[in-house]
Amino acid sequence: MTLGIDPDRSRQMALIRSTDTKPEMTIRRLAHTLGYRFRLHRKDLPGRPDLVFPSRRAVIFVSGCWWHGHSCKRGARVPKTNATYWKAKIARNVERDAASLAALEATGWRALVIWECELKHVDDLTRRLREFLGPQSPS
């Protein structure tokens, strides 16, 4: 073990995806089914949003409750090991997310955050997407 890095933990962390996650894929399928077309992970936008709707100047972030400090049951869990590190890490994630949302708003973009725990309620999600994105473009 060098520099206090546990190789097993490092291997586990490397398996955690940041794009194309199950929650993100669920939202992508839903948005596409509803007739919305989008771009993915535009690096030139603050926070690198998961879904980008350029003509609507709208973006969607699909956030994991635990990783991004949501107030739900899953987001409130405290890890049993290395709790100090994880609390600080999640606090930094929350700060970074807020800064990204503010930067997007300052440049005229609208943003919607969809939490992992909200995926259980497809009807509510459908309504929120339609309200946020507006009517579909005629084909």
Contact map, one row per residue, 1 for C-alpha under 8 A:
1111111000000000000000000000000000000000000000000000000000000000000000000000000000000000000000000000000000000000000000000000000000000000000
1111110000000000000000000000000000000000000000000000000000000000000000000000000000000000000000000000000000000000000000000000000000000000000
1111100000000000000000000000000000000000000000000000000000000000000000000000000000000000000000000000000000000000000000000000000000000000000
1111110000000000000000000000000000000000000000000000000000000000000000000000000000000000000000000000000000000000000000000000000000000000000
1111111011000000000000000000000000000000000000000000000000000000000000000000000000000000000000000000000000000000000000000000000000000000000
1101111111000000000000000000000000000000000000000000000000000000000000000000000000000000000000000000000000000000000000000000000000000000000
1000111111100000000000000000000000000000000000000000000000000000000000000000000000000000000000000000000000000000000000000000000000000000000
0000011111110000000000000000000000000000000000000000000000000000000000000000000000000000000000000000000000000000000000000000000000000000000
0000111111111000000000000000000000000000000000000000000000000000000000000000000000000000000000000000000000000000000000000000000000000000000
0000111111111100000000000000000000000000000000000000000000000000000000000000000000000000000000000000000000000000000000000000000000000000000
0000001111111110000000000000000000000000000000000000000000000000000000000000000000000000000000000000000000000000000000000000000000000000000
0000000111111111000000000000000000000000000000000000000000000000000000000000000000000000000000000000000000000000000000000000000000000000000
0000000011111111000000000000000000000000000000000000000000000000000000000000000000000000000000000000000000000000000000000000000000000000000
0000000001111111100000000000000000000000000000000000000000000000000000000000000000000000000000000000000000000000000000000000000000000000000
0000000000111111100000000000000000000000000000000000000000000000000000000000000000000000000000000000000000000000000000000000000000000000000
0000000000011111110000000000000000000000000000000000000000000000000000000000000000000000000000000000000000000000000000000000000000000000000
0000000000000111111110000000000000000000000000000000000000000000000000000000000000000000000000000000000000000000000000000000000000000000000
0000000000000001111110000000000000000000000000000000000000000000000000000000000000000000000000000000000000000000000000000000000000000000000
0000000000000000111110010000000000000000000000000100000000000000000000000000000000000000000000000000000000000000000000000000000000000000000
0000000000000000111111011000000000000000000000000000000000000000000000000000000000000000000000000000000000000000000000000000000000000000000
0000000000000000111111111000000000000000000000000000000000000000000000000000000000000000000000000000000000000000000000000000000000000000000
0000000000000000000111111100000000000000000000000000000000000000000000000000000000000000000000000000000000000000000000000000000000000000000
0000000000000000000011111110000000000000000000000000000000000100000000000000000000000000000000000000000000000000000100100000000000000000000
0000000000000000001111111111000000000000000000000100000000000100000000000000000000000000000000000000000000000000000000000000000000000000000
0000000000000000000111111111100000000000000000000000000000000000000000000000000000000000000000000000000000000000000000000000000000000000000
0000000000000000000001111111110000000000000000000000000000000000000000000000000000000000000000000000000000000000000000100000000000000000000
0000000000000000000000111111111000000000000000000000000000000100000000000000000000000000000000000000000000000000000000000000000000000000000
0000000000000000000000011111111100000000000000000010000000000000000000000000000000000000000000000000000000000000000000000000000000000000000
0000000000000000000000001111111110000000000000000000000000000000000000000000000000000000000000000000000000000000000000000000000000000000000
0000000000000000000000000111111111000000000000000000000000000000000000000000000000000000000000000000000000000000000000000000010000000000000
0000000000000000000000000011111111111000000000000000000000000000000000000000000000000000000000000000000000000000000000000000000010000000000
0000000000000000000000000001111111111000000000000000000000000000000000000000000000000000000000000000000000000000000000000000000000000000000
0000000000000000000000000000111111110000000000000000000000000000000000000000000000000000000000000000000000000000000000000000000000000000000
0000000000000000000000000000011111110000000000000000000000000000000000000000000000000000000000000000000000000000000000000000000000000000000
0000000000000000000000000000001111111000000000000000000000000000000000000000000000000000000000000000000000000000000000000000000000000001000
0000000000000000000000000000001111111100000000000000000000000000000000000000000000000000000000000000000000000000000000000000000000000001100
0000000000000000000000000000001100111110000000000000100000000000000000000000000000000000000000000000000000000000000000000000000000000000000
0000000000000000000000000000000000011111000000000011110000000000000000000000000000000000000000000000000000000000000000000000000000000000000
0000000000000000000000000000000000001111110000000011110000000000000000000000000000000000000000000000000000000000000000000000000000000000000
0000000000000000000000000000000000000111110000001111000000000000000000000000000000000000000000000000000000000000000000000000000000000000000
0000000000000000000000000000000000000011111000011111000000000000000000000000000000000000000000000000000000000000000000000000000000000000000
0000000000000000000000000000000000000011111110011101000000000000000000000000000000000000000000000000000000000000000000000000000000000000000
0000000000000000000000000000000000000000111111110000000000000000000000000000000000000000000000000000000000000000000000000000000000000000000
0000000000000000000000000000000000000000011111010000000000000000000000000000000000000000000000000000000000000000000000000000000000000000000
0000000000000000000000000000000000000000011111111000000000000000000000000000000000000000000000000000000100000000000000000000000000000000000
0000000000000000000000000000000000000000001111111000000000000000000000000000000000000000000000000001101100000000000000000000000000000000000
0000000000000000000000000000000000000000001011111000000000000000000000000000000000000000000000011001100000000000000000000000000000000000000
0000000000000000000000000000000000000000111111111100000000000000000000000000000000000000000000000000000000000000000000000000000000000000000
0000000000000000000000000000000000000001110011111111000000111000000000000000000000000000000000000000000000000000000000000000000000000000000
0000000000000000001000010000000000000001110000011111000000111100000000000000000000000000000000000000000000000000000000000000000000000000000
0000000000000000000000000001000000000111100000001111100000111000000000000000000000000000000000000000000000000000000000000000000000000000000
0000000000000000000000000000000000000111110000001111110011110000000000000000000000000000000000000000000000000000000000000000000000000000000
0000000000000000000000000000000000001110000000000011111111100000000000000000000000000000000000000000000000000000000000000000000000000000000
0000000000000000000000000000000000000110000000000001111111000000000000000000000000000000000000000000000000000000000000000000000000000000000
0000000000000000000000000000000000000000000000000000111111000000000000000000000000000000000000000000000000000000000000000000000000000000000
0000000000000000000000000000000000000000000000000000111111000000000000000000000000000000000000000000000000000000000000000000000000001000000
0000000000000000000000000000000000000000000000000001111111100000000000000000000000000000000000000000000000011100000000000000000000000000000
0000000000000000000000000000000000000000000000000001111111110000000000000000000000000000000000000000000000001111000000000000000000001000000
0000000000000000000000000000000000000000000000001111100011111000000000000000000000000000000000000000000000001111000000000000000000000000000
0000000000000000000000000000000000000000000000001111000001111100000000000000000000000000000000000000000000000011110000000000000000000000000
0000000000000000000000000000000000000000000000001110000000111110000000000000000000000000000000000000000000000011110000000000000000000000000
0000000000000000000000110010000000000000000000000100000000011111000000000000000000000000000000000000000000000000111100000000000000000000000
0000000000000000000000000000000000000000000000000000000000001111101100000000000000000000000000000000000000000000111100000000000000000000000
0000000000000000000000000000000000000000000000000000000000000111111100000000000000000000000000000000000000000000001100000000000000000000000
0000000000000000000000000000000000000000000000000000000000000011111111110110000000000000000000000000000000000000001110000000000000000000000
0000000000000000000000000000000000000000000000000000000000000001111111000111100000000000010000000000000000000000000000000000000000000000000
0000000000000000000000000000000000000000000000000000000000000011111110000010000000000000010010000000000000000000000000000000000000000000000
0000000000000000000000000000000000000000000000000000000000000011111111000010000000000000010011001000000000000000000000000000000000000000000
0000000000000000000000000000000000000000000000000000000000000000111111100011000000000000011011000000000000000000000000000000000000000000000
0000000000000000000000000000000000000000000000000000000000000000110111110111000000000000000000000000000000000000001000000000000000000000000
0000000000000000000000000000000000000000000000000000000000000000100011111011000000000000000000000000000000000000000000000000000000000000000
0000000000000000000000000000000000000000000000000000000000000000100001111111000000000000000000000000000000000000000010000000000000000000000
0000000000000000000000000000000000000000000000000000000000000000000000111111100000000000000000000000000000000000000000000000000000000000000
0000000000000000000000000000000000000000000000000000000000000000110001011111100000000000000000000000000000000000000010000000000000000000000
0000000000000000000000000000000000000000000000000000000000000000111111111111100000000000000000000000000000000000000000000000000000000000000
0000000000000000000000000000000000000000000000000000000000000000010011111111110000000000000000000000000000000000000000000000000000000000000
0000000000000000000000000000000000000000000000000000000000000000010000001111111000000000000000000000000000000000000000000000000000000000000
0000000000000000000000000000000000000000000000000000000000000000000000000001111100100010000000000000000000000000000000000000000000000000000
0000000000000000000000000000000000000000000000000000000000000000000000000000111111100100000000000000000000000000000000000000000000000000000
0000000000000000000000000000000000000000000000000000000000000000000000000000011111100000000000000000000000000000000000000000000000000000000
0000000000000000000000000000000000000000000000000000000000000000000000000000001111100000000000000000000000000000000000000000000000000000000
0000000000000000000000000000000000000000000000000000000000000000000000000000001111111100000000000000000000000000000000000000000000000000000
0000000000000000000000000000000000000000000000000000000000000000000000000000011111111110000000000000000000000000000000000000000000000000000
0000000000000000000000000000000000000000000000000000000000000000000000000000000001111111000000000000000000000000000000000000000000000000000
0000000000000000000000000000000000000000000000000000000000000000000000000000000001111111100000000000000000000000000000000000000000000000000
0000000000000000000000000000000000000000000000000000000000000000000000000000001001111111110000000000000000000000000000000000000000000000000
0000000000000000000000000000000000000000000000000000000000000000000000000000010000111111111000000000000000000000000000000000000000000000000
0000000000000000000000000000000000000000000000000000000000000000000000000000000000011111111100000000000000000000000000000000000000000000000
0000000000000000000000000000000000000000000000000000000000000000000000000000000000001111111110000000000000000000000000000000000000000000000
0000000000000000000000000000000000000000000000000000000000000000011110000000000000000111111111000000000000000000000000000000000000000000000
0000000000000000000000000000000000000000000000000000000000000000000010000000000000000011111111100000000000000000000000000000000000000000000
0000000000000000000000000000000000000000000000000000000000000000000000000000000000000001111111110000000000000000000000000000000000000000000
0000000000000000000000000000000000000000000000000000000000000000001110000000000000000000111111111000000000000000000000000000000000000000000
0000000000000000000000000000000000000000000000000000000000000000000110000000000000000000011111111100000000000000000000000000000000000000000
0000000000000000000000000000000000000000000000000000000000000000000000000000000000000000001111111110000000000000000000000000000000000000000
0000000000000000000000000000000000000000000000100000000000000000000000000000000000000000000111111111000000000000000000000000000000000000000
0000000000000000000000000000000000000000000000100000000000000000000100000000000000000000000011111111100000000000000000000000000000000000000
0000000000000000000000000000000000000000000000000000000000000000000000000000000000000000000001111111110000000000000000000000000000000000000
0000000000000000000000000000000000000000000000000000000000000000000000000000000000000000000000111111111000000000000000000000000000000000000
0000000000000000000000000000000000000000000001100000000000000000000000000000000000000000000000011111111100000000000000000000000000000000000
0000000000000000000000000000000000000000000001100000000000000000000000000000000000000000000000001111111110000010000000000000000000000000000
0000000000000000000000000000000000000000000000000000000000000000000000000000000000000000000000000111111111000000000000000000000000000000000
0000000000000000000000000000000000000000000001000000000000000000000000000000000000000000000000000011111111100000000000000000000000000000000
0000000000000000000000000000000000000000000011000000000000000000000000000000000000000000000000000001111111111110000000000000000000000000000
0000000000000000000000000000000000000000000000000000000000000000000000000000000000000000000000000000111111111110000000000000000000000000000
0000000000000000000000000000000000000000000000000000000000000000000000000000000000000000000000000000011111111000000000000000000000000000000
0000000000000000000000000000000000000000000000000000000000000000000000000000000000000000000000000000001111111000000000000000000000000000000
0000000000000000000000000000000000000000000000000000000010000000000000000000000000000000000000000000000111111100000000000000000000000000000
0000000000000000000000000000000000000000000000000000000011100000000000000000000000000000000000000000000111111110000000000000000000000000000
0000000000000000000000000000000000000000000000000000000011100000000000000000000000000000000000000000000110011111000000000000000000000000000
0000000000000000000000000000000000000000000000000000000001111000000000000000000000000000000000000000100110001111100000000000000000000000000
0000000000000000000000000000000000000000000000000000000001111000000000000000000000000000000000000000000000000111110000000000000000010000000
0000000000000000000000000000000000000000000000000000000000011110000000000000000000000000000000000000000000000011111000000000000000000000000
0000000000000000000000000000000000000000000000000000000000011110000000000000000000000000000000000000000000000001111101000000000000000000000
0000000000000000000000000000000000000000000000000000000000000111100001000000000000000000000000000000000000000000111111100000000000000000000
0000000000000000000000100000000000000000000000000000000000000111100000000000000000000000000000000000000000000000011111100000000000000000000
0000000000000000000000000000000000000000000000000000000000000000100000010100000000000000000000000000000000000000001111110000000000000000000
0000000000000000000000000000000000000000000000000000000000000000000000000000000000000000000000000000000000000000011111111000100000000000000
0000000000000000000000100100000000000000000000000000000000000000000000000000000000000000000000000000000000000000001111111100100000000000000
0000000000000000000000000000000000000000000000000000000000000000000000000000000000000000000000000000000000000000000011111100000000000000000
0000000000000000000000000000000000000000000000000000000000000000000000000000000000000000000000000000000000000000000001111111100000000000000
0000000000000000000000000000000000000000000000000000000000000000000000000000000000000000000000000000000000000000000000111111110000000000000
0000000000000000000000000000000000000000000000000000000000000000000000000000000000000000000000000000000000000000000000001111111000000000000
0000000000000000000000000000000000000000000000000000000000000000000000000000000000000000000000000000000000000000000000001111111100000000000
0000000000000000000000000000000000000000000000000000000000000000000000000000000000000000000000000000000000000000000001101111111110000000000
0000000000000000000000000000010000000000000000000000000000000000000000000000000000000000000000000000000000000000000000000111111111000000000
0000000000000000000000000000000000000000000000000000000000000000000000000000000000000000000000000000000000000000000000000011111111100000000
0000000000000000000000000000000000000000000000000000000000000000000000000000000000000000000000000000000000000000000000000001111111110000000
0000000000000000000000000000001000000000000000000000000000000000000000000000000000000000000000000000000000000000000000000000111111111100000
0000000000000000000000000000000000000000000000000000000000000000000000000000000000000000000000000000000000000000000000000000011111111110000
0000000000000000000000000000000000000000000000000000000000000000000000000000000000000000000000000000000000000000000000000000001111111100000
0000000000000000000000000000000000000000000000000000000000000000000000000000000000000000000000000000000000000001000000000000000111111100000
0000000000000000000000000000000000000000000000000000000101000000000000000000000000000000000000000000000000000000000000000000000011111111000
0000000000000000000000000000000000000000000000000000000000000000000000000000000000000000000000000000000000000000000000000000000011111111000
0000000000000000000000000000000000000000000000000000000000000000000000000000000000000000000000000000000000000000000000000000000001001111100
0000000000000000000000000000000000110000000000000000000000000000000000000000000000000000000000000000000000000000000000000000000000001111110
0000000000000000000000000000000000010000000000000000000000000000000000000000000000000000000000000000000000000000000000000000000000000011111
0000000000000000000000000000000000000000000000000000000000000000000000000000000000000000000000000000000000000000000000000000000000000001111
0000000000000000000000000000000000000000000000000000000000000000000000000000000000000000000000000000000000000000000000000000000000000000111
